Amino acid sequence: MNFEHDGLHDSLTRLAAPPYFYESLRREIAIANRTGADLTVIRLILESDTPIYGATIISFADLITNSFRLEDSKARLGHFEFGVLINGGEELSSQLCERLVARWAIEGTPNTGISYAFAKYIEGEEAISLINRLDDQILIRREF
């Protein structure tokens, strides 16, 4: 399975590509600094003891697209890793992740779980610091 993008979109899922997602993050951080609005980045990872095929990745990307608001930035950041940038705090992020997990339990591929973590932007923080903090978060794992 190849992981390719044209700089704007992932070729398999049509979600935003990593460079576009990180540019959106920098733009949203600038807006949050001006307005004081809450900003949170969510990290989602598909996990399975069996191989994960393209159809599962596409189904999960579609579920992400349909589970979050149109204005939320959604991206495929790695083979099985996705990111979502939302305007809202940690409570909203937790609710959205739990709703996504519940829908995946019904609509998703059997034996494919979801792990997730989120980090809220701290005023004055740079994008790379926020992403590093997100990477350091303990993943919450949901299996089916």
ABEGO torsion letter per residue (X at the ends): XBBBBAGABBAAAGBBBAAAAAAAAAAAAAAAAAAGBBBBBBBBBBBBABBBBAAAAAAAAAAAAAABBAABBBBBABAABBBBBBBEBAAAAAAAAAAAAAAAAAABBBGBBBBBBBBBBBBGBBAAAAAAAAAABBBBBBBX
